[in-house]
Amino acid sequence: MKYDLPEDQNEVLPNILRLQSPHKIVLSEFEGFLKAEIMLTESLTSRTRFNTSYLFKIHKLALKHLYSFAG
């Protein structure tokens, strides 16, 4: 596993921005996925394959600003 889960599942995951508010974390994740969607939609072609590698790419693009384990 790339990271340890908090003992209390109500705790927030450790993150690069050191956010503690679940609301702020959700907003940061949402913004990251919006940016990733825009970037990936612009580069989408008929040859794009939605496989595991592509899903890892989405995860990394969307969350690398927040989590060291992204991707």
N, C-alpha and C positions, 0 to 999 in steps of 0.2 A: 504494500500500500504506500502511496506517495505522501500521505499525511496521516496524522493521528486525529481521530474524532475526539471532540471534547467529551469528558466523562458525563457531563450533564448535556443532553441533546438540545436543551434550550439555550445553551451558550452559542455564541457566534463562532464560525470558523476563523482561525487566525488569518489575517489578511494583510497585504502589503501596505494598504492605506491606514491600517490600524483603526478601522471603523468599528464602533461598538454597538451602534444603533441598528437593529434589524431593518428598520425603514430605510436608513441611508445605504445599507448594503444592498437591499433589493433595488433601490434606485440606481446604484452604481452598476450592478449586474445588468439591469434593464438597458441602461445607456450603452454598455459594452455590446450587448446583443444587437441593439439597433445599429451601431456603427459597423459591426461585423456583417449584418444583413445588407447594408448599403454597399460595403466593399465587395462582398461575394456576389451580390446580384449584378453588379456592374461587370464582373469578370465571368459570369455564367455563360457557358456555351453549350451546344448540343453534345459536346464531348465530355462535359463535366460528369463525373461519376460520384454518386452519393454512397460511398463506402465508409468503412471504419476510419480510414485515414482522413477522409474529408470531414467526418464528424469531429475528429481530434483537432483538425484545423479550425473548425467553427468554434470549438471550446476554447482553444488558445487565443484566437483573435478576440473573442468576446470577453474573456476573463483574465488575460495575462496582466492587465493593469491592477488587478485586485488580488489574485492568488498565484503564489509561486508554483503551484502544481498544475496550473492550467495547461491543457493540451494533452 
